[in-house]
Amino acid sequence: MTALLTGDSTPAAARQAIRRGDWPHTTTGIANGYAQVNLVIIPEAYASDFLRFCMANRPSCPVLDVTEPGSPLPASLGEDIDLCRDVPRYRVYEHGELVDQPTDLSTRWRDDLVTFSIGCSFSFEEPLIAEGVPVRHMAARSIVPMYRTNIPLVPAGPFHGHCVVSMRAMHPTDAIRAVQITTDMPSVHGAPLHLSRPDLIGIEDIHRPDFGDAPVMEADDIPVFWACGVTPQIALMNAKLPFAMAHAPGHMLITDIPNHRLKYR
């Protein structure tokens, strides 16, 4: 029977349900108050280049944890976290091609794998709501829409490409408040990269995202775009590594880190 996870669920309870296979859905709106992270899992041979890539493109790739090679246990993110089993859905890449989307990585794990945990915009949605800024996709229980853009990234080693952005539609007055709130949270992407005019960043049709669900928009809304943790997956595909893994968009790892600890970090 599928577990019922809500915003009041604890991170530990949410991870256990996911680990059992009882929650195959998006982690949007689950375990409110705690940070969720994007995952990039690559062989140690490429880890130094990827770390340089993240440092050069911090709005898109704010690193919160890097594991020791071969370890699926990111101790700094919380207790009893298993990177192989605690995400509802993963992605597996070979030579830049998506080859599988499993719910468990145990049989694919290797002793040379290094995991980068990257801050997620889900963490700033809570303070937005607390300040009265509606987050429409959360109310609709849908996955935030994400788009490829023409905003270039700083390359490092084999990693290169263009930013992916997540979009939240809101009234212009709410957008101003959202900029103020998220500026103080650089570890989870910080301030928006762009407001309105999606065509200026290479988005042809706002109603057809590249990842996630179609946007929920109301009259007088404008689109507000933040850097997105799916960006490193584009860099992975461009790098064409023989083997790499990541989370599926919208299906995150829920940590024990309170969101308020990410402010100014």
HULIN-V55577 format. One record per pair of residues at least 4 apart in sequence whose C-alpha atoms are under 6 Angstrom apart, sorted by sequence separation. I is the first residue (numbers start at 0). GAP is how many residues later the second one is. D is the distance in whole Angstrom. If there is no record, write none. Layout:
BEGIN
i={I	I}
gap={GAP	GAP}
d={D	D}
END
This chain:
BEGIN
i={4	14	17	53	56	57	81	92	128	136	154	178	185	198	16	17	92	127	128	136	154	184	197	198	16	91	92	53	66	91	136	182	206	72	91	152	181	182	72	90	152	181	71	90	151	71	89	150	89	149	150	178	88	89	88	148	87	148	147	146	146	2	84	145	1	10	83	145	9	83	144	6	8	83	144	6	7	5	6	6	195	195	194	193	192	191	192	191	188	69	132	69	68	69	68	68	66	66	168	65	65	170	64	149	169	64	148	149	168	169	63	148	168	62	63	168	62	167	168	61	167	60	61	166	166	165	164	165	164	146	164	165	145	146	164	23	144	145	163	145	18	145	18	120	144	163	17	43	118	119	143	144	162	42	43	118	142	144	17	42	43	142	144	14	41	42	41	40	40	160	39	159	39	158	38	38	184	186	37	183	184	36	37	135	158	183	36	157	36	36	35	34	52	48	142	48	61	58	122	95	95	94	94	94	93	93	92	92	92	91	90	90	89	90	89	90	89	88	87	86	86	59	58	59	59	77	76	77	76	37	41	40	40	40	39	38	38	37	36	35	36	35	35	35	34	34	33	25	26	33	34	25	32	33	32	10}
gap={4	4	4	4	4	4	4	4	4	4	4	4	4	4	5	5	5	5	5	5	5	5	5	5	6	6	6	7	7	7	7	7	7	8	8	8	8	8	9	9	9	9	10	10	10	11	11	11	12	12	12	12	13	13	14	14	15	15	16	17	18	19	19	19	20	20	20	20	21	21	21	22	22	22	22	23	23	24	24	25	26	27	29	31	32	33	33	34	38	41	41	42	43	43	44	45	47	48	48	49	50	50	51	51	51	52	52	52	52	52	53	53	53	54	54	54	55	55	55	56	56	57	57	57	58	59	60	60	61	62	62	62	63	63	63	64	64	64	64	65	66	66	67	67	67	67	68	68	68	68	68	68	68	69	69	69	69	69	70	70	70	70	70	71	71	71	72	73	74	74	75	75	76	76	77	78	78	78	79	79	79	80	80	80	80	80	81	81	82	83	84	88	103	107	107	108	125	130	136	141	144	145	146	147	148	149	150	151	152	153	154	155	156	156	157	157	158	159	163	165	166	167	168	168	169	177	178	178	179	191	202	203	204	205	206	207	208	214	215	216	216	217	218	219	220	222	223	224	224	224	224	225	225	225	226	243}
d={6	6	6	6	6	5	6	5	5	6	6	6	4	5	5	5	5	5	6	5	4	5	5	6	6	6	6	5	6	6	6	5	6	6	5	6	5	4	6	6	5	5	6	5	4	5	5	5	5	6	5	5	6	6	5	6	6	6	5	5	5	5	5	5	5	6	6	4	5	5	6	5	5	5	6	4	6	5	5	5	5	5	5	5	6	5	5	4	6	4	6	5	5	5	5	5	6	5	6	6	5	4	6	5	5	5	5	5	6	6	6	5	6	6	6	4	5	6	6	5	5	6	5	5	5	6	6	5	5	5	5	6	6	5	5	5	6	6	6	5	5	6	5	5	5	5	6	5	6	5	6	5	5	5	6	4	5	6	6	5	6	5	6	5	5	6	6	6	4	6	6	5	5	5	6	5	5	6	6	6	5	6	5	6	5	5	5	5	5	5	6	5	5	6	6	5	5	5	6	4	4	4	5	4	5	5	6	5	6	4	6	5	6	6	4	6	5	5	6	6	5	5	6	5	6	6	5	5	6	6	5	6	5	6	5	5	5	6	6	6	5	5	4	6	6	6	5	5	5	4	5	5	6	5	5	6}
END
